[in-house]
């Protein structure tokens, strides 16, 4: 039986309904049996996260709770050096998954910058890429934005679901118009984030005072940090 394993990675600072919508769209369209939601820790090309890895992984766990086939993964939080998407895909392959069984799930906005990712273009041979529309970034525009990759892009359902080589699936779906940056700004301004994040995530943020305006010298939380870890290419 062919396995179809989704991998949705990001800084998740915090994870929000846009991330969830992207994962659900890929799972439903490609009939993914598992969706591993991988929280990154040390971004090599982005500012340090506002919340600790402890809290970001906890929020991810709340976001996946009750979703069939979804799992929160701390794979990147157990790595002692900065990590990249290509490293993560290699680790899944080391666990026995073939490249054609892996589906790296990503929003079209993040995928537009694929040329800047480490190990590009060889990274596209490590897994299928499931690219989902985001507000302002419909997948219809990707062949024009990334003409060199157009020949690898397909629309599911297609025979390429059983292709011998990884491909780029373009999935047109409605996803929430929200970003982690916008959520942090709302929280700092003491505005409601109801409906922008899963309920369990909102409860965790409010319980621990995450992202709220804090006096100098104080953190949003004094929760312990896991050991230094790598990161997956972030999705806001």
C-alpha positions in Angstrom: 0.0 0.0 0.0 1.4 3.4 -1.0 1.9 5.7 2.0 1.1 9.4 1.8 2.8 11.4 4.6 2.3 15.1 4.9 4.8 17.4 6.6 3.7 20.9 7.6 6.5 22.9 9.1 7.0 26.4 10.4 8.0 28.6 13.3 4.4 28.7 14.5 4.8 31.9 16.5 1.9 31.2 17.0 0.2 28.6 14.9 -3.0 29.9 13.4 -6.1 29.0 11.4 -4.3 29.8 8.1 -1.7 27.0 8.9 -4.5 24.6 9.8 -6.5 25.4 6.6 -3.4 24.8 4.4 -2.9 21.4 6.1 -6.5 20.4 5.9 -6.7 21.3 2.2 -3.6 19.2 1.4 -4.8 16.3 3.5 -8.3 16.2 1.8 -7.0 16.8 -1.7 -4.1 14.3 -1.6 -5.7 11.8 0.8 -2.8 12.1 3.2 -2.8 9.4 5.9 -0.6 11.4 8.3 0.2 15.1 8.7 3.2 15.7 10.8 3.2 19.3 12.1 6.8 20.1 12.7 7.7 23.1 15.0 11.0 24.7 14.3 13.2 26.4 16.8 16.2 28.3 15.6 15.5 30.1 12.2 18.7 30.5 10.2 17.3 33.4 8.1 14.6 35.0 10.3 14.4 36.8 13.6 14.3 34.7 16.7 10.8 33.6 17.7 9.0 35.7 20.3 7.6 32.6 22.2 9.9 29.8 23.5 10.1 26.5 21.7 8.3 25.0 24.7 5.2 27.2 24.1 5.2 27.0 20.3 5.3 23.2 20.5 2.5 23.3 23.1 0.3 25.5 20.9 1.0 23.2 17.9 -0.1 20.2 20.1 -3.4 22.0 20.9 -3.9 22.9 17.2 -3.6 19.2 16.0 -5.7 17.8 18.9 -8.7 15.9 17.6 -7.7 16.1 13.9 -7.6 12.6 12.4 -4.1 11.6 11.3 -2.4 14.8 12.6 0.6 14.6 14.8 2.6 17.3 16.5 6.3 16.6 15.9 9.3 17.8 17.9 11.8 16.4 15.4 13.5 19.8 14.9 13.4 20.7 18.6 15.7 17.8 19.3 18.4 18.9 16.9 21.4 20.7 18.3 22.3 22.7 15.2 20.2 24.9 12.9 18.3 22.8 10.5 16.6 23.3 7.2 13.8 21.8 5.3 16.1 19.6 3.3 17.6 18.2 6.5 14.1 17.4 7.8 13.2 15.6 4.6 16.4 13.6 4.8 15.4 12.6 8.4 12.0 11.4 7.3 13.7 9.3 4.5 16.1 7.9 7.1 12.9 6.6 8.9 12.1 4.6 5.8 9.9 6.9 3.8 10.5 7.3 0.1 10.6 10.7 -1.5 7.4 10.0 -3.4 5.6 9.1 -0.2 6.4 12.5 1.4 4.4 15.6 0.8 5.8 18.8 2.1 2.8 21.1 2.7 3.4 24.8 2.2 1.5 28.0 1.5 1.9 29.5 -2.0 3.3 32.7 -0.4 6.2 30.8 1.2 6.8 28.6 -1.9 7.2 31.7 -4.1 10.6 32.1 -2.3 11.7 28.5 -2.9 14.7 29.7 -4.9 16.2 31.1 -1.7 15.8 27.8 0.2 18.9 25.8 1.1 19.7 23.0 -1.4 17.4 24.4 -4.1 16.7 23.0 -6.6 17.7 19.5 -5.4 15.3 19.9 -2.5 12.5 19.4 -4.9 13.7 15.8 -5.4 13.4 15.0 -1.7 9.6 15.0 -1.5 6.4 16.0 -3.3 5.5 19.6 -2.6 1.8 20.3 -1.8 1.4 24.0 -2.4 -1.9 25.6 -1.3 -3.3 29.0 -2.2 -2.9 31.8 0.4 -4.7 35.2 0.3 -2.9 37.3 -2.4 -1.0 34.2 -3.6 -3.3 32.0 -5.7 -1.6 28.9 -7.0 -2.8 29.8 -10.5 -0.1 32.4 -10.6 2.8 30.1 -9.6 3.6 29.0 -13.2 4.1 32.6 -14.1 6.0 33.5 -10.9 8.2 30.4 -11.2 8.4 29.5 -14.9 11.4 27.2 -14.5 9.3 24.9 -12.3 6.1 24.9 -14.4 6.9 21.5 -16.0 6.9 20.0 -12.5 3.6 21.5 -11.5 0.4 19.4 -11.6 -3.2 19.7 -10.6 -4.6 16.9 -8.4 -6.3 14.6 -8.9 -3.8 13.3 -11.5 -2.0 10.2 -12.5 1.1 11.8 -10.9 -0.3 10.9 -7.5 1.6 7.6 -8.2 4.5 9.2 -10.2 7.9 7.7 -9.9 9.5 11.1 -9.2 8.3 13.9 -6.8 6.1 16.6 -8.3 4.7 20.0 -7.2 0.9 19.7 -6.5 -1.0 23.0 -6.9 -4.0 23.1 -4.6 -6.5 25.9 -4.9 -8.4 26.3 -1.6 -9.7 29.1 0.6 -7.5 29.6 3.6 -7.9 32.1 6.5 -6.4 35.6 5.8 -4.3 35.7 8.9 -0.6 35.8 9.8 1.4 35.2 13.0 2.7 38.8 12.7 -0.9 40.2 12.7 -1.8 38.0 15.7 1.1 39.2 17.7 0.3 42.8 17.0 -3.3 42.3 18.1 -2.3 40.7 21.3 0.2 43.5 22.0 -2.6 45.9 21.5 -4.9 43.9 23.7 -7.3 43.1 20.8 -9.2 39.8 20.5 -7.8 37.0 18.4 -10.9 34.9 18.5 -11.4 32.9 15.3 -7.8 33.6 14.2 -6.3 30.6 16.1 -7.8 27.3 17.2 -9.6 27.6 20.6 -7.0 25.6 22.5 -4.2 27.8 21.1 -6.1 31.0 22.2 -6.6 29.6 25.7 -2.9 28.7 26.0 -1.8 32.2 24.8 -4.1 33.9 27.2 -3.3 31.6 30.1 0.5 32.4 29.8 0.3 36.0 28.6 2.1 35.3 25.4 2.9 38.2 23.0 1.4 40.7 25.4 3.1 44.0 25.9 5.6 43.4 28.8 7.7 45.7 30.9 11.4 45.8 30.0 13.4 42.9 31.3 10.4 40.5 31.5 9.6 37.6 29.2 6.1 36.6 28.2 6.8 33.3 30.0 9.5 31.8 32.2 8.8 28.3 30.8 12.0 26.3 30.4 13.6 26.2 26.9 14.4 22.8 25.3 18.0 22.3 24.1 19.1 24.4 21.2 17.5 23.1 18.0 17.2 23.6 14.3 14.3 24.9 12.3 12.2 24.1 9.3 11.7 26.7 6.6 9.2 28.9 8.4 5.6 29.7 7.4 4.0 32.8 8.9 
